Amino acid sequence: MKIKQDMDLLLWIRRNQTKNDVAPLYIRVTIDGISKEISLGVKINPKDWDIKSKRVKKTEPSYKVTNSKIIQAQVDLDRHFDGLLSQEDRVTPDMVKNAYLGRSETKAKKEQIEKGKDTILFAFDEFIVRFEKMVDKGLRSYDTLKHWRNTKKKVEAFLVHKYRAKDLALSKIEPIFGDHFYDYLTLEVKVPLAEPSAKKHIKNTKQIIKSGVKKKLITVNPIEDFKCGGDDTQILPLEIHQVDAIYNKDFGIDRLNEVRDSFVFQCFTGFAYQDIYGLTPENIVRVGTAKEKWLIKDRGKTGVSEMVPVLPIVSDLIKKYRNHPKCIINNRLMPIDSNARYNGYLKEIAVICGIKRDLNTHLARHTFADIMLNSGVPLEDVSKMLGHKNIRTTQRYCRVRKERISQSMHMAKNKLFSEDGKLMLMG
């Protein structure tokens, strides 16, 4: 029996978490006297908060952007509440929060889960719920969470396409599953995926199925032998002269010049798109007795800290955009556009500069690693600057040029052999 329910929303600042003069903004959802809090992912100075209007004061540079986020959140929460009211007998704050965060569990979904906890989609659900909690705590990136949800959606579609089923028991998965899934993603869908993208989804699926082995639901991972070689494929970085050609090209169009500068900024800092997008003046930190400028930020993807000394070219770009409207309004170091637009404009830049490569934001990160390694920076330091958890990840980013091998060998030769070629004993 449905009952009449109302929802109250209250915006407030969690002042006890104030750090560097800013505190996180939360919205409290209350239904039938029960409350749940949701972080809006926004931090503001408490002095800039108008308690009466529940909005950011106009004195704060990015007040328009923040207030738009607040309004959108309120609209979205109301929409989800109304939607749940039409489906459920009773709605709770948890249900609204889950719907808002994209993890709603309707009755139908609950019933499906209860039917079998040894299925591949149940394993996905368990993993994603756990990952969502880490995102809530700031330990994982929301963008990475979206990738996992995307993989689950593709598995769901594949099961319907191949097995005419809404789910599949882990015990029913055969070794050929990986090959069939790969063919589906690269050949049979309306918009086929490139090999690296398809193998990334299969790699994710392998990880999910492996959880069934850990829980002793199955004895072995049936697609363990499927090689996701795309994950280890070495991406060829740009040559330094290509980076220079891009940097010194005036495109005569502001949007292309801004993307050019942002790309070059990435090539000399190693920051991924997600992280350069979130860089603010607060990420510039003075380090050591010389008070050298560094960029320090936790990676959105892993939470691991990236720390990169500011090179002259990067310093010049920061100064160049200090008073850019986008940077002032959004409190950013660079006027970054959406990822799709950014990569789209990079394709234009590649054509204009005659670079026959698929320029994208991630290529800049690989190029940074390549430049640093072949400039004599130790691999361990490059790994730290990139914010990698494992040095093996960094090794896949780097290629050792012949010139560097030649220099290293020349040093070894001088230590081992005399000028007339005789071996010198080391003691």
BELQUI-V406792 format. One record per residue. N is the residue number from 1. RES is the residue in one letter. SS is DSSP state (2 for helix, 1 for strand, 0 for the rest). OMEGA is omega in degrees with one decimal (999 if undefined). D_CENTER is the distance of its C-alpha to the mean C-alpha in whole Angstrom. Layout:
<<N;RES;SS;OMEGA;D_CENTER> <N;RES;SS;OMEGA;D_CENTER>>
This chain:
<<1;M;0;-178.1;43> <2;K;0;177.0;41> <3;I;0;179.8;42> <4;K;0;-179.2;41> <5;Q;0;174.6;38> <6;D;0;179.3;36> <7;M;1;175.8;33> <8;D;1;178.4;33> <9;L;1;-179.8;30> <10;L;1;176.9;30> <11;L;1;179.9;28> <12;W;1;-179.8;28> <13;I;1;177.7;26> <14;R;0;-173.6;26> <15;R;2;-178.9;28> <16;N;2;176.6;28> <17;Q;2;179.6;25> <18;T;0;178.7;25> <19;K;1;-176.8;24> <20;N;0;176.5;25> <21;D;0;175.7;26> <22;V;1;-179.1;24> <23;A;1;-178.6;23> <24;P;1;178.5;21> <25;L;1;-178.0;22> <26;Y;1;172.4;23> <27;I;1;-177.2;25> <28;R;1;179.4;27> <29;V;1;-179.2;28> <30;T;1;176.3;32> <31;I;1;179.5;34> <32;D;0;176.9;37> <33;G;0;179.5;37> <34;I;1;-174.7;34> <35;S;1;174.8;31> <36;K;1;-177.9;27> <37;E;1;179.8;24> <38;I;1;175.2;21> <39;S;1;178.5;19> <40;L;1;178.9;18> <41;G;1;-178.2;15> <42;V;1;175.7;18> <43;K;1;-179.2;20> <44;I;1;173.5;23> <45;N;0;-179.3;26> <46;P;2;179.6;29> <47;K;2;-178.6;31> <48;D;2;-177.4;30> <49;W;1;176.5;30> <50;D;1;-175.4;33> <51;I;0;-177.5;34> <52;K;0;-176.5;36> <53;S;0;-176.4;34> <54;K;0;178.3;31> <55;R;1;176.5;29> <56;V;1;-178.5;28> <57;K;0;-178.6;31> <58;K;0;178.7;31> <59;T;0;179.6;32> <60;E;0;-173.9;28> <61;P;0;-176.0;26> <62;S;0;-174.9;23> <63;Y;2;-178.4;26> <64;K;2;-179.0;25> <65;V;2;-178.5;22> <66;T;2;179.6;22> <67;N;2;176.0;25> <68;S;2;177.4;23> <69;K;2;179.9;20> <70;I;2;-179.2;23> <71;I;2;-179.7;25> <72;Q;2;179.5;23> <73;A;2;179.4;22> <74;Q;2;179.0;26> <75;V;2;-179.0;26> <76;D;2;-180.0;23> <77;L;2;176.8;25> <78;D;2;-179.6;28> <79;R;2;179.6;28> <80;H;2;178.1;26> <81;F;2;179.3;29> <82;D;2;179.4;32> <83;G;2;179.5;30> <84;L;2;178.4;30> <85;L;2;-178.9;34> <86;S;0;-176.8;35> <87;Q;0;-171.0;33> <88;E;0;175.6;34> <89;D;0;179.0;38> <90;R;0;-179.2;36> <91;V;0;178.8;32> <92;T;0;176.9;31> <93;P;2;177.9;28> <94;D;2;-179.8;26> <95;M;2;178.8;26> <96;V;2;179.4;25> <97;K;2;-179.5;22> <98;N;2;179.0;21> <99;A;2;-179.9;22> <100;Y;2;-179.1;20> <101;L;0;176.3;17> <102;G;0;-179.1;17> <103;R;0;-178.3;19> <104;S;0;176.7;23> <105;E;0;177.2;25> <106;T;0;178.3;28> <107;K;2;-177.5;32> <108;A;2;-179.1;31> <109;K;2;179.4;28> <110;K;2;-179.9;30> <111;E;2;-180.0;33> <112;Q;2;-179.6;31> <113;I;2;-178.2;29> <114;E;2;-178.2;32> <115;K;2;-178.6;34> <116;G;0;-178.5;32> <117;K;0;-178.9;30> <118;D;0;-177.0;30> <119;T;1;-177.7;28> <120;I;2;-179.2;25> <121;L;2;174.4;23> <122;F;2;178.1;24> <123;A;2;175.7;23> <124;F;2;-178.5;19> <125;D;2;179.7;20> <126;E;2;-179.0;21> <127;F;2;-176.2;18> <128;I;2;176.9;16> <129;V;2;178.6;18> <130;R;2;-179.5;17> <131;F;2;178.4;13> <132;E;2;178.9;14> <133;K;2;178.0;16> <134;M;2;176.4;14> <135;V;2;178.7;11> <136;D;2;-178.3;15> <137;K;0;179.2;16> <138;G;0;-177.6;12> <139;L;0;178.7;12> <140;R;0;-176.7;9> <141;S;0;176.4;6> <142;Y;2;178.1;7> <143;D;2;177.8;5> <144;T;2;176.2;5> <145;L;2;178.6;9> <146;K;2;177.5;9> <147;H;2;179.9;9> <148;W;2;177.7;11> <149;R;2;179.2;14> <150;N;2;177.5;14> <151;T;2;179.8;15> <152;K;2;179.2;18> <153;K;2;-179.4;19> <154;K;2;176.1;19> <155;V;2;177.9;21> <156;E;2;-179.3;23> <157;A;2;179.1;24> <158;F;2;179.8;25> <159;L;2;178.0;27> <160;V;2;-177.5;29> <161;H;2;-172.4;30> <162;K;2;-172.0;31> <163;Y;2;-175.6;32> <164;R;0;-175.9;33> <165;A;0;177.5;32> <166;K;0;179.2;29> <167;D;0;-178.3;28> <168;L;0;177.6;30> <169;A;1;179.1;31> <170;L;2;-179.3;29> <171;S;2;-179.0;33> <172;K;2;-178.8;33> <173;I;0;-179.1;30> <174;E;0;-178.8;32> <175;P;0;-178.8;31> <176;I;0;-179.8;31> <177;F;2;-178.2;28> <178;G;2;-179.9;26> <179;D;2;179.5;28> <180;H;2;179.7;28> <181;F;2;178.5;25> <182;Y;2;178.9;24> <183;D;2;179.6;27> <184;Y;2;-176.5;26> <185;L;2;-174.2;22> <186;T;2;-174.1;24> <187;L;2;-166.6;27> <188;E;2;178.9;28> <189;V;0;-176.9;25> <190;K;0;176.6;26> <191;V;0;-176.4;23> <192;P;0;178.8;23> <193;L;0;172.1;20> <194;A;0;-176.1;20> <195;E;2;-179.5;20> <196;P;2;-179.2;17> <197;S;2;179.6;15> <198;A;2;-178.4;18> <199;K;2;175.6;18> <200;K;2;177.9;14> <201;H;2;179.1;16> <202;I;2;176.7;19> <203;K;2;177.6;17> <204;N;2;-179.3;15> <205;T;2;176.8;19> <206;K;2;-179.4;20> <207;Q;2;179.3;19> <208;I;2;-179.7;20> <209;I;2;179.6;23> <210;K;2;178.5;23> <211;S;2;177.0;23> <212;G;2;176.8;26> <213;V;2;-179.4;28> <214;K;2;-179.8;27> <215;K;0;178.5;29> <216;K;0;173.8;32> <217;L;0;174.1;31> <218;I;0;-175.5;32> <219;T;0;179.9;33> <220;V;0;175.0;31> <221;N;0;-174.1;28> <222;P;0;-179.8;29> <223;I;0;-179.6;26> <224;E;0;-175.9;26> <225;D;0;178.2;28> <226;F;0;-175.7;25> <227;K;0;176.1;24> <228;C;0;-175.0;20> <229;G;2;-179.5;21> <230;G;2;-178.9;19> <231;D;2;-177.4;16> <232;D;2;179.7;19> <233;T;0;-177.8;20> <234;Q;0;177.0;20> <235;I;0;-178.3;18> <236;L;0;-178.4;21> <237;P;0;175.9;20> <238;L;0;172.0;22> <239;E;0;-176.9;26> <240;I;2;179.6;26> <241;H;2;176.7;29> <242;Q;2;175.8;26> <243;V;2;-179.9;24> <244;D;2;179.6;27> <245;A;2;178.3;28> <246;I;2;-175.4;25> <247;Y;2;-174.9;26> <248;N;0;179.7;29> <249;K;0;174.3;29> <250;D;0;-175.7;30> <251;F;0;178.2;29> <252;G;0;179.0;31> <253;I;0;-175.0;29> <254;D;2;-175.5;27> <255;R;2;179.0;24> <256;L;2;178.0;24> <257;N;2;179.0;25> <258;E;2;177.7;22> <259;V;2;175.6;19> <260;R;2;-177.4;21> <261;D;2;179.1;21> <262;S;2;179.1;17> <263;F;2;178.3;17> <264;V;2;175.6;20> <265;F;2;178.2;18> <266;Q;2;-178.2;15> <267;C;2;-178.3;18> <268;F;0;172.0;19> <269;T;0;-178.6;16> <270;G;0;-178.9;14> <271;F;0;174.9;11> <272;A;0;-178.7;8> <273;Y;2;-176.5;8> <274;Q;2;-174.8;6> <275;D;2;176.3;8> <276;I;2;177.6;11> <277;Y;2;-176.9;11> <278;G;0;-179.3;11> <279;L;0;178.8;14> <280;T;0;176.6;17> <281;P;2;179.5;21> <282;E;2;179.2;20> <283;N;2;174.6;18> <284;I;1;-174.7;21> <285;V;1;176.6;23> <286;R;1;-173.8;26> <287;V;1;174.5;27> <288;G;0;-178.8;30> <289;T;0;179.4;34> <290;A;0;-179.3;33> <291;K;0;-180.0;30> <292;E;1;-179.7;28> <293;K;1;174.1;25> <294;W;1;169.0;22> <295;L;1;-178.0;18> <296;I;1;-178.2;17> <297;K;1;173.9;13> <298;D;1;179.8;11> <299;R;0;177.9;8> <300;G;0;-175.4;5> <301;K;0;-171.9;4> <302;T;0;-176.1;8> <303;G;0;178.7;10> <304;V;0;-176.0;12> <305;S;1;170.8;14> <306;E;1;178.0;14> <307;M;1;-173.6;17> <308;V;1;173.7;19> <309;P;1;-178.0;22> <310;V;0;177.6;22> <311;L;0;-177.3;24> <312;P;2;-178.8;27> <313;I;2;178.4;25> <314;V;2;178.2;22> <315;S;2;179.3;25> <316;D;2;-179.3;27> <317;L;2;178.2;24> <318;I;2;178.7;23> <319;K;2;-177.1;26> <320;K;2;-174.5;27> <321;Y;0;-177.0;24> <322;R;0;-177.5;25> <323;N;0;177.7;27> <324;H;0;-177.9;25> <325;P;2;-180.0;25> <326;K;2;-177.7;22> <327;C;2;179.8;21> <328;I;2;-177.4;24> <329;I;2;-175.0;23> <330;N;2;-180.0;19> <331;N;0;-179.6;20> <332;R;0;176.8;18> <333;L;0;-177.8;19> <334;M;0;-178.3;18> <335;P;0;-174.5;18> <336;I;0;176.0;15> <337;D;0;177.1;15> <338;S;0;-176.8;13> <339;N;2;-178.9;11> <340;A;2;178.9;14> <341;R;2;179.4;17> <342;Y;2;-179.3;15> <343;N;2;177.7;15> <344;G;2;178.9;18> <345;Y;2;177.1;20> <346;L;2;176.7;19> <347;K;2;175.4;21> <348;E;2;-178.8;24> <349;I;2;179.8;24> <350;A;2;-179.6;24> <351;V;2;-177.6;27> <352;I;2;-178.1;29> <353;C;2;178.6;28> <354;G;0;178.8;30> <355;I;0;-176.1;27> <356;K;0;179.2;27> <357;R;0;174.7;23> <358;D;0;179.9;20> <359;L;0;175.5;18> <360;N;0;-174.1;15> <361;T;2;-176.7;12> <362;H;2;178.2;11> <363;L;2;178.9;15> <364;A;2;-179.9;15> <365;R;2;176.7;13> <366;H;2;-179.6;16> <367;T;2;176.9;18> <368;F;2;-179.8;18> <369;A;2;-179.0;18> <370;D;2;180.0;21> <371;I;2;-177.8;23> <372;M;2;-177.8;23> <373;L;2;-176.6;24> <374;N;0;170.1;27> <375;S;0;175.5;28> <376;G;0;177.7;29> <377;V;0;-178.9;26> <378;P;0;-178.5;26> <379;L;2;-179.1;23> <380;E;2;179.8;22> <381;D;2;177.1;22> <382;V;2;179.1;19> <383;S;2;-179.9;17> <384;K;2;-180.0;17> <385;M;2;-179.9;17> <386;L;2;-179.8;13> <387;G;0;-179.9;12> <388;H;0;175.7;13> <389;K;0;-173.0;14> <390;N;0;-177.7;17> <391;I;2;177.9;19> <392;R;2;176.1;19> <393;T;2;-179.8;16> <394;T;2;-179.6;17> <395;Q;2;178.7;20> <396;R;2;-180.0;18> <397;Y;2;-167.0;17> <398;C;0;170.9;21> <399;R;0;178.7;24> <400;V;0;-177.9;27> <401;R;0;179.6;29> <402;K;2;-179.3;33> <403;E;2;-178.6;34> <404;R;2;176.9;32> <405;I;2;-179.8;34> <406;S;2;179.0;37> <407;Q;2;-179.7;37> <408;S;2;-179.2;36> <409;M;2;178.8;39> <410;H;2;177.7;41> <411;M;2;179.0;41> <412;A;2;-178.9;42> <413;K;2;-179.6;45> <414;N;2;178.2;46> <415;K;2;-173.4;46> <416;L;2;-172.0;47> <417;F;1;175.0;50> <418;S;0;-177.4;53> <419;E;0;179.2;53> <420;D;0;173.5;56> <421;G;0;-179.7;53> <422;K;0;-179.8;55> <423;L;1;179.0;52> <424;M;0;-179.9;52> <425;L;0;179.5;52> <426;M;0;-178.8;50> <427;G;0;999;51>>
